Amino acid sequence: MTTTPIDTQETTAATTEEVLSAATVAHAAWSAASTQDRANVVDRVADALEESVDSLVALAMDETHLPEPRLRGEVKRTAFQLRLFGEVLRDGAYLDARIDHADAAWPMGAPRPDLRRSLRAIGPVVVYSASNFPFAFSVIGGDTASALAAGNAVVVKAHEGHARLSRLTETVVRDALAAAGTDPNLVTVIFGRAAGTTVLQDSRIKAAGFTGSIPGGRALMDIANGRPDPIPFYGELGSNNPVFVTQAAAAARGEEIAKGFVESFTMGTGQFCTKPGMLFVPRGSGMLESLRNATLPAVGQMLNPRIEDSFKHALGTLSGIDGVEVLNAGGASATAPAAVLLTTSVERLLADPKSVEEECFGPAAFVVEYDDESQLVEVARTFEGQLTATLQAEVESPVQELVAVLIEKAGRLLWNQWPTGVSVTYAQQHGGPYPATTVPGSTSVGTAAIARFLRPVAFQNFPQHLLPSELRDDNPDAAPRLINGELVNGERIG
């Protein structure tokens, strides 16, 4: 761990202004850089993270209480994510380049002009770090990586739960940017609520990314929407992630499902946004008894005292609801809470869904017994927007109606797997209807995340030398294009 004192004092108004001015200048050059050059720089940042892993992880362990293997895995994931965006940049398909040549005989009744359209960097972005992923959703995590790859400068509001790590990560990233010959002001960290609010209100900021609580995210979203020039606010706010067990699955794999559920809801001390918070099981299947008698694992220390206090308060509220009982509780320690399973009936839930469907961030979950699978459809309709919804079912299980409802409720549906663990891939969807996220058509994980920080620009009848490279006839970067309605991969025109 570094022995040099790390400055995490709240960012002053004067410094905030300097950060915004510098980010605006850095953005202009970065957004004009070639995709190949940006890819090379992103790769260099990934290298720098891995080269600094020992000092970063040591400091992260001290600030977050997370174990070393988890943190090393998170650094690996973060570096991988950066390199994956480098591949996206080199491929060029993310630009969605479209060319329509002039056509005097265009059948709409008037000649078609020469039109060329592609996606451009949206402008400097502010990112609000999450508490529970000090690398993957923090200074150079998913939001920053996707915004940076898209060609934007990023101002990161550090999370107070790992402030010193945020500063050290910023140093690693900025040194890598400078070593690559790029303006280090592409990524800057600020501290404090006042600075975080000021940046969001500033007209130089064109989009925002957030991962955190519903109250905090909603307050920031309202600021973003209330500006004279409203901007996109991509917030991930909260999710209960229900799991539905069919009668056939309970009969075939009840013990296995119960074991997997316990492992999933206690993973990471229950501090994952994808933690399964509610399990629906058939009455009389024996699954409730299995979970009542299960040995709940000891969980680790929570991220910080504020989060632990919030967990205990939420758990106390839920367990005090009429008709809710404690089904099982593990052992607490001097530094860590106990894992807890609550239970209630499906009738109680349907009578007042909102009171028991709220997310409880930490190692607690509900088990709800139902009588007939038709009730699962009724229950599914009561949920607000979710990041995930899981089916534990057999192939022959009649779940078509349930699946149809869950498609409307969640961004990712799982079949006989568990939602904890969000793979960084091309097809990943980490988002969902509000309040899971504020923009249900977007994702914060996977290569599609880059689309959040781009905007389309069309050029009509422009000379070749003023066009972006992907729209020029010579196509120097061999970007895939849609030409006159037909997909053409990397070819020149003429």
N, C-alpha and C positions, 0 to 999 in steps of 0.2 A: 504494500500500500504506500502511496505517496506520503512523504512526511512534510511536504511544503504546505503551509496553510492555504486553504481553498476559499476564495471569496464567493459567498453566496448571499451577500447583502441585497436587499430589495433594490431593484433597478430604479434609479431616479428618473424624473421627467426629462431632464436634460440628456441623460444617457439613452433613454428610450427614443428620443428624437434623433440622436446620432445613429442608433441602430437602424431605424426606419430609413433614414437618408442613405446609409451605406448599403442596405439591402436593396433599395431601389436602383442604385447604380450597378450593383453586382448582378441584379436580375436582367438588366438591359443587355449586358454582354453575354450572360449565360443562355438566355433565351434565343440569342442569335447564333450560338455555337452549333456546329454540326452534331448530328446524332452520334456519329462515331466518336467525336471528341468528348461528348458528355458521357458516353458509355465507358470510355477509358478512365475518366475521372471517378465515376461511380465505383468502378472496380478498384481503384486505388484507395478509396475510402474503406471499402470492404477489407482490403488487405491490412490497412492500418488498424482497424478494429481487432482483427485476429492477432496482429503483432503486439497489441497492448492488452490482450485478454487477461493476463495475470494481475496487473494493477487495477484494471477495471472491475474484475470479479471480486478482488479482495475488498475494495471499497463498497461494492454493491452488497456484499455479505454483511458488512458492518452497518449499513444504513437500512437494509430492508429485511434482515433476518431470513432471507431465502437461502437455501442450501447451495453449496458450490456446484454440484452437478447440474442442477436446474439452471443456474446462472450461466455456466459455460455453454450449455445447450442453447440458451437464449442468445448469446453472442454469436454462436454458429448460425442460428436461424436468421439473425439480423444481417450478418454478412452474406449469407446465401440469398436473402431477399434483395439486397443491393445488386448482387451479380445477376440475378434473374432479370431485374429491370435493365441491366446493361444489355442482356440478350434481346429484350424487347426493343430497346433503342436501335440496336444493330439491324434487327429485322425490319423495322419501319412500318409494319402493318398498323401499329397503334395510331398513326397519323390519319388513318381513314382517308387517304388521298383520293379525290374524285376529279375526273376531267371530262367535261362535255364539250366537244368541238362545236364550233358554229355550224348551224344547220338551217339553211334557208327554207327547207321543206319540212321543218318540224311540225308534226300534225296537230299541235294545239291551236293552230290558226294564225300564228305569227312566227317569224324566224326566231331560232334559238341563238343567242349570243355565245361566244366562247366563255365558258364558266369553269373555274377551277377552285376546288375547296379542300381544305385540310384543317387539322386541329393544331392550335397554337397554344403556347403557355398562357395561363390565365392571368398571371401577375404574382407579386409577392404574396406568400401564404403565411398565416399564423397557425401553429400547431400547439395544442395543449396536451402535455404528457400525461400518461396514465400512472396510477399508483402501483398497479399490480404487475406490470411488465417493465422493469427499469431499463431494458434495452429494446425489446421488440416493439413497444408502444411508447417510446420516449424520444430522446434527442434525435437519434438517427433511425428510429423505428419506421413502421409501415407508412404512416402519414408523411413523414419527412422524406422517406425514400421515394415514394411515388410522386410527391410534389417536385422534388429535386430532379428526378428523371424526366419529368414533363417539361423541365426548363425553367423552373421557378426558384427564386430565392425563398428561404424559409426562416421565420423568426419563431423560436421554440420557447413557450412559457414552461419553465421547469416545474416539476411537481415537488412540493415541499418534502415529500417522503423520501426523496433521494436527490436532494439538492446538490450535495458535493459530487456525487457521481455524475450529475448532469453537467456540472462545470468541467469535470475531467473529460467526459465524453466529448464535450464541445471542443476542448483543446486538441484531442486526438483528431477529430474531424477537420477542424480548421487547419491544423498542421498538414494533414493529408491534402487538403485542397490547395494550400499554398505550394506544397512540394510538386503538385501536378500542374503548376502554373496557372491556377485558377484563383479568382478573388475569394479569400477566406470568408468574406462577409456574406457568402451564399447561405451560411448557417450560423445563426447567432442565438444564444440563450439569454432569456431575461428572467427575472425573479420577482415574485410578488403579485398580489391580486391587482393592485393599481396599474402596474405596467401591463399586465395581461388584458385589462379592460381598455386601456388607452390604445394599445396596438389594434385591438379589434375594431375600435371606433374610427381608426385613421383611414382616410380615403386611399392611401397607397397600398393597403392590404386588400386583396381581391378575393380571398377565400379563406376558410378556416376548417381545421380538423380537430376533433375532440374525442376523447374516450374517458368516461367517468360516470358520475351519478346523474339521475334524472333531474334533480333540482339544479345542480351546477350547470349541466348541459343546457337545460331549458333557459336559464338566465342568460347564458352566453348567446344562445340562438336568438332570443328576443332582442339582444343588442345588435346582432348581425342583421336581423330583419328590420330593425327600427332605424338604421342609418339612413341618411338622405339618399345614399346609393346602396341599397341592400345587396348583400353578397351571399354566395352559397355557404351554408354552415353544415359540414358533414360531421354529425355527432353520433357516437355510439353511447347509448344512455343506460340500458338495463334490459334484462331478459330473465325469464323463469325457466325456459327450456324444458317443457313438459315431456314426459316419456309415457307412452301408452303400451301396455302389455295386453295382448289378446289372450283369450282363454286357451287357445291351442298352444301358444308360446309358453304360457305359464305351466301347462301340463307337460310340455316336452322339455322345458329348460328353466323351470322356476328357480331352482337353487342357483344356477349359473347366472341368471339375470339379476337376482338379488345381490350376489357377490359383485357383479360388475357395476351395479348401481352404487353400492357402498364405496367401491374404489374410485368411481368417477366423482361423486359429490364431495368426497373428502380430499381429492387430489389438490395439491397446492393450498391446503387448508381452506378449501372451498372458495378461494379468491380468484376464480376465473369467471369471466362474463358468460361462458358457455356451460357452467356447472348445471347439471340437471337438478332442478329445484323441486320437481313434483313427479311422483311415480304413481300411475294408475294401475291397480292390479285387480284381478277378479276375486270377488268374495268367495271364500271357501276353497281357494286354490292352495292354501298353505303358505303363500308368499308373505302375508302379513306376519305370520308366526315365525317364519324364517328370519325376517328382518328384526322382529322383536328379540329374538334369541341370538342374533349375530353379535360378534365381538367387533365393535366399532374401533377402528385404528386410532391411535394417538396422533394428533395433528400437530403441526409445527406452530411456532410463534407467528402471530399475525403481523402484517406489514408495519403497522405502527399503532400506538395507543388509541388514536382517534378512530381508526377503522375498527379496532376491537371494541371500543365503547359503542360504536354504531351497531355492530353486530349483536352485542348483548342487549341493546335496547330493542332492536327489531325482533330478536328471538323472544324477548320477554313479552312484547306486544302480541306476537303470533300465538305463543303458548297460553296467553291469557284469554284468548277468544273462546267464547262458549261453544262447546262441541269439539274443541281441539284438545288432544292429549299428547303427552310425551310418550312415544312408542319405545324409544331406546336412547340411551345416552352413554357415551364413552367416558373416559376418565380425563379430567382436567389436570393441568400441572401448574406450577408456579408461574410459568411464562406463556402457557398456551391454553385456550379454551377447550371444552369438550366438544366432540362431534355429537350432533343431536338429530334424531329422527322424530318428527311429529306425525300425527295421524288424525284424520277426520273422515267423515263419511261423504260420499258423493252427494247425498241429499243436502248436507250442511254446506258444501261448496256451492252447489247450484243455487242455494237460497241467498248467498251473498258472496259471489266469486271474488270480488275485488279485495275483500279483507284478507283472503288467504293466498291470493295469487301474486302478491307483491314479492319482488326479488328480496331475498335475504342474503346479503353478501357475506359469505363465510361458511363454515362447515355445518350447515343445517339444511334439511330437506323434508318435504312432506311425502307421506304414503297415503293414498286414498283408495279405498275399496269401492268397486262398482258391482252391480248385479247383472247387467245386460250390456252387451257391446254397443247397443244403440245409444246408451248413455255417454259413451266416449265421444260421439259426434256432438251431442248436446254440450258436453263439457268443453270440447275444442272450440266451439263457437263463443265461449265466454272469455277466452284469452285475448288480451291486447297483443300488439305486434311482438314477435319473438325473433331472436337470432336463429334458434334451432327448434325443431320438434322431432322427436324420435319415436319410431315404431319398433317394438320388439314383437315380432309376428312370424307366423309360418306362411309359406308361399300360398297355401290354400285359404288363409284367413280372409274373410270378406271385409276388406278395409278400404274399398274404393271410395266410399262416401267420406270416410274419415280423412283419407289422403286429400280429397278435393277441398275440404275445409282447411286442412293444415297448409296447403299451398297458399291460401289466402292469408294465413297468419304468420308464416315464418319464411326466412330467407334460405335456410338449409334444412332439408329433411333427411333423416338418417334411418337406415333399415338395419336392425340388428347390430348396431355399433353404438358408441357413446360419443356425446358431443364435445367433451373436453379434448383438446388437441385440434388446432386449426391449421391444416396443412397449407403451406404457401405454394400455390400451383396456378396454372392457367385458368382452371375452371372453378376456383374457389369463390364462394359467395359468403361474405361476412357482413351481413346487414339484414334488415327486415323492416316491416311496417313500424311506425311510431308506436310505442316509445323505444323499441329496440334501436332504431336509428331515426335520424331526422330526414334522411333522403332515402327512401326505400329502393330506389332504382340504382343505388351505388353499393360498392363493397370497399371495405378498408383493408382487406387482405387479398393477395393474389394479384396477378398482372393487370386485371381489369381495373384495379384501383387507380391507375394512372389517369383514367378518363375523368376523374373528379376535378383534376387541376388543369384541364385543357378546355379551350373553347373553339368553336368552328369559325373560320374566316373564309369567305369566298372572294375570288378575284375575277372580275369580268373584263375581258378584252385587254388584259395587261400584257406589256412586252415581256419577253422571256427573262431578261436580266433582272427584273424587279420581282420575279416570282420566287417563292421558297423552292429549295432544290427538288423536293418531292413532286412539285407541280410543273417543273420545267420539262421540255420535250426530251432533253438529254438524260434526265433522271440519274444524276451522278452517284447517288447513294443506293441505287437499285431498289427503291421502295416499291412495294406492291401498290397498284393503283386500280381504281375502277374507271375504265375508259369507255365512254359512251355506253355505260351500263354493263360492260363485261370486265371481269376481274383479270388483270394482267400482272404477272409477277416479275418485277424488276426489269422490264423492257423499256427501251428508248422508243420515242415516237419519231417516225420518219427515217 
